[in-house]
Amino acid sequence: MLVNAEAYRRVADLVREMEADAAAERERTGIEPPGPAAIRAQKPHDRPNKLKKSPAPFCHAASRAVCRELRLPSPSRGEMKTGASPRAFHARVSRRAGRL
């Protein structure tokens, strides 16, 4: 399979742009990246003193509507025994809450 020369050119342009941005950032801040010796001197099993932790997302869904639907309360056993379907329960709760 032949690869399009235009795709190569675009990727090369993106790489040049990122390298130029990084060089400008280094010039602006005065911070140089560590060299090969500094990288090799690091201990591979060291960990940061403090970890940055953020809360986990409620769900990974294709759309916000799906996440909203998952947040809706689920029917109780009593409601399920009456023969009401979960879909009807969610439709009733959604209309009442003004969601979806």
N, CA, C and O atoms as CSV, one atom per row, in Angstrom:
chain,resi,resn,atom,element,x,y,z
A,1,MET,N,N,0.842,-1.181,0.000
A,1,MET,CA,C,0.000,0.000,0.000
A,1,MET,C,C,0.888,1.245,0.000
A,1,MET,O,O,1.751,1.393,0.865
A,2,LEU,N,N,0.684,2.104,-0.931
A,2,LEU,CA,C,1.451,3.334,-1.008
A,2,LEU,C,C,0.837,4.392,-0.102
A,2,LEU,O,O,-0.383,4.543,-0.037
A,3,VAL,N,N,1.699,5.118,0.591
A,3,VAL,CA,C,1.233,6.168,1.488
A,3,VAL,C,C,1.283,7.500,0.740
A,3,VAL,O,O,2.235,7.785,0.013
A,4,ASN,N,N,0.281,8.277,0.925
A,4,ASN,CA,C,0.150,9.560,0.248
A,4,ASN,C,C,1.272,10.509,0.681
A,4,ASN,O,O,1.510,10.685,1.876
A,5,ALA,N,N,1.950,11.110,-0.274
A,5,ALA,CA,C,3.035,12.052,0.021
A,5,ALA,C,C,2.497,13.290,0.743
A,5,ALA,O,O,3.205,13.910,1.537
A,6,GLU,N,N,1.240,13.644,0.462
A,6,GLU,CA,C,0.617,14.797,1.130
A,6,GLU,C,C,0.504,14.554,2.634
A,6,GLU,O,O,0.714,15.473,3.427
A,7,ALA,N,N,0.170,13.313,3.035
A,7,ALA,CA,C,0.061,12.986,4.456
A,7,ALA,C,C,1.426,13.138,5.141
A,7,ALA,O,O,1.516,13.687,6.239
A,8,TYR,N,N,2.479,12.651,4.490
A,8,TYR,CA,C,3.834,12.809,5.035
A,8,TYR,C,C,4.175,14.284,5.218
A,8,TYR,O,O,4.726,14.679,6.245
A,9,ARG,N,N,3.843,15.092,4.215
A,9,ARG,CA,C,4.150,16.518,4.289
A,9,ARG,C,C,3.414,17.172,5.446
A,9,ARG,O,O,3.991,17.986,6.168
A,10,ARG,N,N,2.134,16.823,5.633
A,10,ARG,CA,C,1.356,17.406,6.732
A,10,ARG,C,C,1.924,17.018,8.093
A,10,ARG,O,O,2.021,17.849,8.996
A,11,VAL,N,N,2.296,15.754,8.229
A,11,VAL,CA,C,2.880,15.304,9.502
A,11,VAL,C,C,4.194,16.026,9.762
A,11,VAL,O,O,4.451,16.463,10.884
A,12,ALA,N,N,5.016,16.152,8.748
A,12,ALA,CA,C,6.291,16.857,8.898
A,12,ALA,C,C,6.060,18.308,9.292
A,12,ALA,O,O,6.787,18.846,10.127
A,13,ASP,N,N,5.055,18.946,8.700
A,13,ASP,CA,C,4.728,20.326,9.068
A,13,ASP,C,C,4.293,20.423,10.530
A,13,ASP,O,O,4.700,21.341,11.242
A,14,LEU,N,N,3.471,19.480,10.974
A,14,LEU,CA,C,3.030,19.469,12.370
A,14,LEU,C,C,4.208,19.294,13.329
A,14,LEU,O,O,4.288,19.969,14.355
A,15,VAL,N,N,5.113,18.388,12.987
A,15,VAL,CA,C,6.289,18.155,13.838
A,15,VAL,C,C,7.150,19.407,13.905
A,15,VAL,O,O,7.609,19.786,14.982
A,16,ARG,N,N,7.374,20.056,12.755
A,16,ARG,CA,C,8.165,21.299,12.753
A,16,ARG,C,C,7.501,22.375,13.613
A,16,ARG,O,O,8.173,23.100,14.347
A,17,GLU,N,N,6.173,22.470,13.513
A,17,GLU,CA,C,5.435,23.461,14.300
A,17,GLU,C,C,5.560,23.185,15.802
A,17,GLU,O,O,5.753,24.107,16.594
A,18,MET,N,N,5.447,21.910,16.184
A,18,MET,CA,C,5.571,21.564,17.614
A,18,MET,C,C,6.987,21.830,18.123
A,18,MET,O,O,7.173,22.309,19.242
A,19,GLU,N,N,7.977,21.517,17.299
A,19,GLU,CA,C,9.365,21.775,17.701
A,19,GLU,C,C,9.619,23.269,17.853
A,19,GLU,O,O,10.321,23.684,18.775
A,20,ALA,N,N,9.063,24.075,16.971
A,20,ALA,CA,C,9.227,25.531,17.062
A,20,ALA,C,C,8.533,26.069,18.315
A,20,ALA,O,O,9.073,26.936,19.002
A,21,ASP,N,N,7.331,25.549,18.612
A,21,ASP,CA,C,6.620,25.969,19.830
A,21,ASP,C,C,7.416,25.607,21.084
A,21,ASP,O,O,7.512,26.403,22.019
A,22,ALA,N,N,7.988,24.398,21.094
A,22,ALA,CA,C,8.769,23.959,22.256
A,22,ALA,C,C,10.024,24.818,22.421
A,22,ALA,O,O,10.395,25.175,23.539
A,23,ALA,N,N,10.671,25.147,21.304
A,23,ALA,CA,C,11.867,25.990,21.369
A,23,ALA,C,C,11.514,27.379,21.888
A,23,ALA,O,O,12.254,27.944,22.694
A,24,ALA,N,N,10.393,27.936,21.437
A,24,ALA,CA,C,9.973,29.258,21.914
A,24,ALA,C,C,9.639,29.208,23.403
A,24,ALA,O,O,9.960,30.143,24.138
A,25,GLU,N,N,9.005,28.142,23.852
A,25,GLU,CA,C,8.672,27.989,25.280
A,25,GLU,C,C,9.943,27.880,26.120
A,25,GLU,O,O,10.035,28.485,27.188
A,26,ARG,N,N,10.929,27.104,25.636
A,26,ARG,CA,C,12.201,26.993,26.370
A,26,ARG,C,C,12.905,28.337,26.437
A,26,ARG,O,O,13.488,28.689,27.462
A,27,GLU,N,N,12.850,29.083,25.350
A,27,GLU,CA,C,13.483,30.416,25.320
A,27,GLU,C,C,12.789,31.360,26.302
A,27,GLU,O,O,13.437,32.121,27.020
A,28,ARG,N,N,11.455,31.293,26.314
A,28,ARG,CA,C,10.675,32.189,27.181
A,28,ARG,C,C,10.897,31.871,28.655
A,28,ARG,O,O,11.062,32.784,29.463
A,29,THR,N,N,10.903,30.590,29.017
A,29,THR,CA,C,11.020,30.209,30.433
A,29,THR,C,C,12.459,30.057,30.897
A,29,THR,O,O,12.746,30.162,32.089
A,30,GLY,N,N,13.365,29.812,29.957
A,30,GLY,CA,C,14.764,29.613,30.333
A,30,GLY,C,C,15.032,28.225,30.886
A,30,GLY,O,O,16.118,27.971,31.405
A,31,ILE,N,N,14.077,27.333,30.787
A,31,ILE,CA,C,14.245,25.971,31.299
A,31,ILE,C,C,14.609,25.061,30.128
A,31,ILE,O,O,13.891,24.993,29.131
A,32,GLU,N,N,15.718,24.375,30.264
A,32,GLU,CA,C,16.161,23.445,29.237
A,32,GLU,C,C,15.740,22.027,29.625
A,32,GLU,O,O,15.694,21.703,30.812
A,33,PRO,N,N,15.437,21.191,28.655
A,33,PRO,CA,C,15.089,19.806,28.975
A,33,PRO,C,C,16.324,19.063,29.480
A,33,PRO,O,O,17.448,19.405,29.112
A,34,PRO,N,N,16.119,18.040,30.330
A,34,PRO,CA,C,17.266,17.283,30.818
A,34,PRO,C,C,17.924,16.510,29.675
A,34,PRO,O,O,17.243,16.050,28.757
A,35,GLY,N,N,19.215,16.373,29.733
A,35,GLY,CA,C,19.946,15.649,28.701
A,35,GLY,C,C,19.934,14.150,28.961
A,35,GLY,O,O,19.344,13.691,29.939
A,36,PRO,N,N,20.583,13.386,28.090
A,36,PRO,CA,C,20.601,11.932,28.233
A,36,PRO,C,C,21.225,11.467,29.556
A,36,PRO,O,O,20.754,10.500,30.156
A,37,ALA,N,N,22.286,12.154,30.012
A,37,ALA,CA,C,22.938,11.756,31.262
A,37,ALA,C,C,21.987,11.942,32.447
A,37,ALA,O,O,21.936,11.095,33.338
A,38,ALA,N,N,21.239,13.043,32.460
A,38,ALA,CA,C,20.296,13.286,33.552
A,38,ALA,C,C,19.167,12.259,33.542
A,38,ALA,O,O,18.705,11.831,34.601
A,39,ILE,N,N,18.728,11.868,32.366
A,39,ILE,CA,C,17.676,10.856,32.265
A,39,ILE,C,C,18.190,9.515,32.779
A,39,ILE,O,O,17.498,8.826,33.529
A,40,ARG,N,N,19.400,9.150,32.377
A,40,ARG,CA,C,19.958,7.872,32.839
A,40,ARG,C,C,20.237,7.877,34.331
A,40,ARG,O,O,20.234,6.813,34.951
A,41,ALA,N,N,20.480,9.043,34.934
A,41,ALA,CA,C,20.789,9.122,36.365
A,41,ALA,C,C,19.543,8.956,37.235
A,41,ALA,O,O,19.660,8.713,38.435
A,42,GLN,N,N,18.357,9.085,36.648
A,42,GLN,CA,C,17.131,8.928,37.427
A,42,GLN,C,C,16.942,7.478,37.835
A,42,GLN,O,O,17.292,6.558,37.096
A,43,LYS,N,N,16.383,7.287,39.022
A,43,LYS,CA,C,16.088,5.942,39.490
A,43,LYS,C,C,14.742,5.519,38.894
A,43,LYS,O,O,13.758,6.249,39.019
A,44,PRO,N,N,14.688,4.359,38.255
A,44,PRO,CA,C,13.472,3.977,37.539
A,44,PRO,C,C,12.257,3.713,38.428
A,44,PRO,O,O,11.124,3.777,37.950
A,45,HIS,N,N,12.469,3.422,39.702
A,45,HIS,CA,C,11.350,3.080,40.578
A,45,HIS,C,C,10.968,4.208,41.530
A,45,HIS,O,O,10.134,4.008,42.414
A,46,ASP,N,N,11.561,5.385,41.367
A,46,ASP,CA,C,11.185,6.525,42.202
A,46,ASP,C,C,9.773,6.985,41.864
A,46,ASP,O,O,9.311,6.857,40.730
A,47,ARG,N,N,9.104,7.521,42.873
A,47,ARG,CA,C,7.751,8.033,42.678
A,47,ARG,C,C,7.706,9.473,43.163
A,47,ARG,O,O,8.534,9.870,43.984
A,48,PRO,N,N,6.763,10.260,42.677
A,48,PRO,CA,C,6.633,11.635,43.167
A,48,PRO,C,C,6.233,11.647,44.642
A,48,PRO,O,O,5.610,10.705,45.130
A,49,ASN,N,N,6.598,12.725,45.352
A,49,ASN,CA,C,6.226,12.844,46.760
A,49,ASN,C,C,4.723,12.962,46.936
A,49,ASN,O,O,4.162,12.426,47.891
A,50,LYS,N,N,4.076,13.653,46.027
A,50,LYS,CA,C,2.640,13.848,46.120
A,50,LYS,C,C,2.021,13.560,44.753
A,50,LYS,O,O,2.439,14.125,43.742
A,51,LEU,N,N,1.031,12.684,44.733
A,51,LEU,CA,C,0.360,12.343,43.491
A,51,LEU,C,C,-0.809,13.291,43.243
A,51,LEU,O,O,-1.537,13.649,44.169
A,52,LYS,N,N,-0.980,13.688,42.008
A,52,LYS,CA,C,-2.132,14.510,41.645
A,52,LYS,C,C,-3.276,13.552,41.336
A,52,LYS,O,O,-3.206,12.761,40.396
A,53,LYS,N,N,-4.312,13.636,42.128
A,53,LYS,CA,C,-5.454,12.758,41.910
A,53,LYS,C,C,-6.688,13.592,41.609
A,53,LYS,O,O,-6.961,14.591,42.275
A,54,SER,N,N,-7.417,13.171,40.610
A,54,SER,CA,C,-8.671,13.835,40.291
A,54,SER,C,C,-9.782,12.798,40.419
A,54,SER,O,O,-9.533,11.600,40.292
A,55,PRO,N,N,-10.990,13.252,40.669
A,55,PRO,CA,C,-12.072,12.286,40.815
A,55,PRO,C,C,-12.325,11.542,39.510
A,55,PRO,O,O,-12.174,12.100,38.423
A,56,ALA,N,N,-12.708,10.292,39.629
A,56,ALA,CA,C,-13.021,9.492,38.450
A,56,ALA,C,C,-14.321,9.991,37.829
A,56,ALA,O,O,-15.210,10.450,38.546
A,57,PRO,N,N,-14.441,9.907,36.527
A,57,PRO,CA,C,-15.694,10.325,35.904
A,57,PRO,C,C,-16.826,9.386,36.309
A,57,PRO,O,O,-16.597,8.212,36.600
A,58,PHE,N,N,-18.048,9.914,36.323
A,58,PHE,CA,C,-19.192,9.088,36.685
A,58,PHE,C,C,-19.347,7.931,35.704
A,58,PHE,O,O,-19.573,6.791,36.108
A,59,CYS,N,N,-19.223,8.232,34.412
A,59,CYS,CA,C,-19.343,7.176,33.406
A,59,CYS,C,C,-18.608,7.598,32.144
A,59,CYS,O,O,-18.327,8.776,31.921
A,60,HIS,N,N,-18.309,6.607,31.337
A,60,HIS,CA,C,-17.747,6.854,30.012
A,60,HIS,C,C,-18.841,6.483,29.031
A,60,HIS,O,O,-19.117,5.301,28.828
A,61,ALA,N,N,-19.453,7.457,28.433
A,61,ALA,CA,C,-20.568,7.204,27.527
A,61,ALA,C,C,-20.376,7.981,26.239
A,61,ALA,O,O,-19.567,8.905,26.156
A,62,ALA,N,N,-21.142,7.580,25.240
A,62,ALA,CA,C,-21.034,8.221,23.927
A,62,ALA,C,C,-21.631,9.619,23.920
A,62,ALA,O,O,-21.248,10.443,23.089
A,63,SER,N,N,-22.565,9.909,24.833
A,63,SER,CA,C,-23.184,11.223,24.834
A,63,SER,C,C,-23.581,11.619,26.253
A,63,SER,O,O,-23.634,10.782,27.154
A,64,ARG,N,N,-23.856,12.894,26.433
A,64,ARG,CA,C,-24.283,13.379,27.747
A,64,ARG,C,C,-25.646,12.826,28.121
A,64,ARG,O,O,-25.934,12.597,29.296
A,65,ALA,N,N,-26.484,12.613,27.114
A,65,ALA,CA,C,-27.829,12.089,27.387
A,65,ALA,C,C,-27.745,10.715,28.036
A,65,ALA,O,O,-28.520,10.404,28.941
A,66,VAL,N,N,-26.814,9.896,27.581
A,66,VAL,CA,C,-26.660,8.555,28.164
A,66,VAL,C,C,-26.195,8.675,29.615
A,66,VAL,O,O,-26.697,7.958,30.481
A,67,CYS,N,N,-25.254,9.562,29.889
A,67,CYS,CA,C,-24.797,9.761,31.276
A,67,CYS,C,C,-25.944,10.248,32.153
A,67,CYS,O,O,-26.103,9.787,33.283
A,68,ARG,N,N,-26.744,11.180,31.635
A,68,ARG,CA,C,-27.878,11.681,32.414
A,68,ARG,C,C,-28.854,10.555,32.727
A,68,ARG,O,O,-29.388,10.470,33.833
A,69,GLU,N,N,-29.076,9.702,31.751
A,69,GLU,CA,C,-30.008,8.596,31.971
A,69,GLU,C,C,-29.457,7.630,33.017
A,69,GLU,O,O,-30.215,7.082,33.817
A,70,LEU,N,N,-28.156,7.424,33.014
A,70,LEU,CA,C,-27.555,6.528,34.007
A,70,LEU,C,C,-27.625,7.117,35.410
A,70,LEU,O,O,-27.644,6.370,36.388
A,71,ARG,N,N,-27.662,8.427,35.525
A,71,ARG,CA,C,-27.751,9.065,36.836
A,71,ARG,C,C,-29.152,9.001,37.438
A,71,ARG,O,O,-29.328,9.243,38.632
A,72,LEU,N,N,-30.145,8.678,36.619
A,72,LEU,CA,C,-31.514,8.633,37.117
A,72,LEU,C,C,-31.652,7.522,38.158
A,72,LEU,O,O,-30.950,6.513,38.084
A,73,PRO,N,N,-32.547,7.700,39.120
A,73,PRO,CA,C,-32.731,6.658,40.125
A,73,PRO,C,C,-33.305,5.392,39.488
A,73,PRO,O,O,-34.015,5.457,38.485
A,74,SER,N,N,-32.993,4.259,40.075
A,74,SER,CA,C,-33.530,3.011,39.546
A,74,SER,C,C,-34.803,2.644,40.300
A,74,SER,O,O,-34.979,3.049,41.449
A,75,PRO,N,N,-35.687,1.886,39.669
A,75,PRO,CA,C,-36.953,1.541,40.315
A,75,PRO,C,C,-36.731,0.631,41.514
A,75,PRO,O,O,-35.807,-0.182,41.527
A,76,SER,N,N,-37.582,0.775,42.513
A,76,SER,CA,C,-37.484,-0.072,43.698
A,76,SER,C,C,-38.109,-1.425,43.395
A,76,SER,O,O,-38.774,-1.598,42.374
A,77,ARG,N,N,-37.890,-2.387,44.294
A,77,ARG,CA,C,-38.466,-3.713,44.102
A,77,ARG,C,C,-39.990,-3.648,44.063
A,77,ARG,O,O,-40.631,-4.371,43.300
A,78,GLY,N,N,-40.565,-2.777,44.891
A,78,GLY,CA,C,-42.015,-2.658,44.908
A,78,GLY,C,C,-42.548,-2.193,43.569
A,78,GLY,O,O,-43.571,-2.689,43.096
A,79,GLU,N,N,-41.861,-1.242,42.957
A,79,GLU,CA,C,-42.298,-0.763,41.649
A,79,GLU,C,C,-42.123,-1.834,40.586
A,79,GLU,O,O,-42.918,-1.920,39.650
A,80,MET,N,N,-41.098,-2.640,40.725
A,80,MET,CA,C,-40.874,-3.698,39.756
A,80,MET,C,C,-41.932,-4.792,39.892
A,80,MET,O,O,-42.322,-5.393,38.891
A,81,LYS,N,N,-42.411,-5.064,41.132
A,81,LYS,CA,C,-43.420,-6.099,41.356
A,81,LYS,C,C,-44.768,-5.703,40.778
A,81,LYS,O,O,-45.580,-6.570,40.456
A,82,THR,N,N,-45.018,-4.410,40.643
A,82,THR,CA,C,-46.307,-3.972,40.105
A,82,THR,C,C,-46.384,-4.175,38.602
A,82,THR,O,O,-47.443,-3.986,38.004
A,83,GLY,N,N,-45.275,-4.558,37.988
A,83,GLY,CA,C,-45.288,-4.815,36.555
A,83,GLY,C,C,-44.851,-3.623,35.732
A,83,GLY,O,O,-44.832,-3.699,34.503
A,84,ALA,N,N,-44.499,-2.526,36.375
A,84,ALA,CA,C,-44.032,-1.357,35.625
A,84,ALA,C,C,-42.639,-1.651,35.078
A,84,ALA,O,O,-41.776,-2.157,35.796
A,85,SER,N,N,-42.430,-1.338,33.826
A,85,SER,CA,C,-41.123,-1.597,33.231
A,85,SER,C,C,-40.137,-0.514,33.671
A,85,SER,O,O,-40.533,0.618,33.947
A,86,PRO,N,N,-38.857,-0.866,33.733
A,86,PRO,CA,C,-37.851,0.146,34.080
A,86,PRO,C,C,-37.869,1.329,33.117
A,86,PRO,O,O,-37.620,2.463,33.526
A,87,ARG,N,N,-38.162,1.075,31.842
A,87,ARG,CA,C,-38.210,2.154,30.859
A,87,ARG,C,C,-39.330,3.137,31.198
A,87,ARG,O,O,-39.143,4.351,31.110
A,88,ALA,N,N,-40.497,2.611,31.587
A,88,ALA,CA,C,-41.615,3.480,31.961
A,88,ALA,C,C,-41.263,4.275,33.214
A,88,ALA,O,O,-41.603,5.453,33.326
A,89,PHE,N,N,-40.577,3.619,34.161
A,89,PHE,CA,C,-40.162,4.303,35.385
A,89,PHE,C,C,-39.235,5.470,35.041
A,89,PHE,O,O,-39.426,6.583,35.532
A,90,HIS,N,N,-38.241,5.216,34.205
A,90,HIS,CA,C,-37.280,6.264,33.850
A,90,HIS,C,C,-37.955,7.385,33.057
A,90,HIS,O,O,-37.615,8.556,33.226
A,91,ALA,N,N,-38.899,7.033,32.202
A,91,ALA,CA,C,-39.606,8.069,31.443
A,91,ALA,C,C,-40.394,8.966,32.393
A,91,ALA,O,O,-40.425,10.183,32.216
A,92,ARG,N,N,-41.033,8.367,33.403
A,92,ARG,CA,C,-41.807,9.140,34.366
A,92,ARG,C,C,-40.885,10.051,35.176
A,92,ARG,O,O,-41.182,11.230,35.370
A,93,VAL,N,N,-39.763,9.496,35.647
A,93,VAL,CA,C,-38.822,10.293,36.448
A,93,VAL,C,C,-38.206,11.395,35.584
A,93,VAL,O,O,-38.016,12.516,36.057
A,94,SER,N,N,-37.896,11.090,34.334
A,94,SER,CA,C,-37.289,12.079,33.439
A,94,SER,C,C,-38.233,13.248,33.196
A,94,SER,O,O,-37.816,14.406,33.237
A,95,ARG,N,N,-39.498,12.948,32.943
A,95,ARG,CA,C,-40.458,14.025,32.709
A,95,ARG,C,C,-40.603,14.883,33.954
A,95,ARG,O,O,-40.692,16.108,33.870
A,96,ARG,N,N,-40.625,14.226,35.119
A,96,ARG,CA,C,-40.797,14.965,36.366
A,96,ARG,C,C,-39.580,15.847,36.637
A,96,ARG,O,O,-39.719,16.966,37.130
A,97,ALA,N,N,-38.395,15.344,36.316
A,97,ALA,CA,C,-37.172,16.090,36.598
A,97,ALA,C,C,-36.834,17.079,35.497
A,97,ALA,O,O,-35.964,17.932,35.670
A,98,GLY,N,N,-37.522,16.969,34.359
A,98,GLY,CA,C,-37.238,17.888,33.262
A,98,GLY,C,C,-35.976,17.519,32.521
A,98,GLY,O,O,-35.393,18.354,31.830
A,99,ARG,N,N,-35.545,16.277,32.656
A,99,ARG,CA,C,-34.340,15.829,31.977
A,99,ARG,C,C,-34.701,15.151,30.682
A,99,ARG,O,O,-35.851,14.780,30.444
A,100,LEU,N,N,-33.697,15.001,29.855
A,100,LEU,CA,C,-33.789,14.305,28.568
A,100,LEU,C,C,-34.825,14.887,27.716
A,100,LEU,O,O,-35.036,14.422,26.595
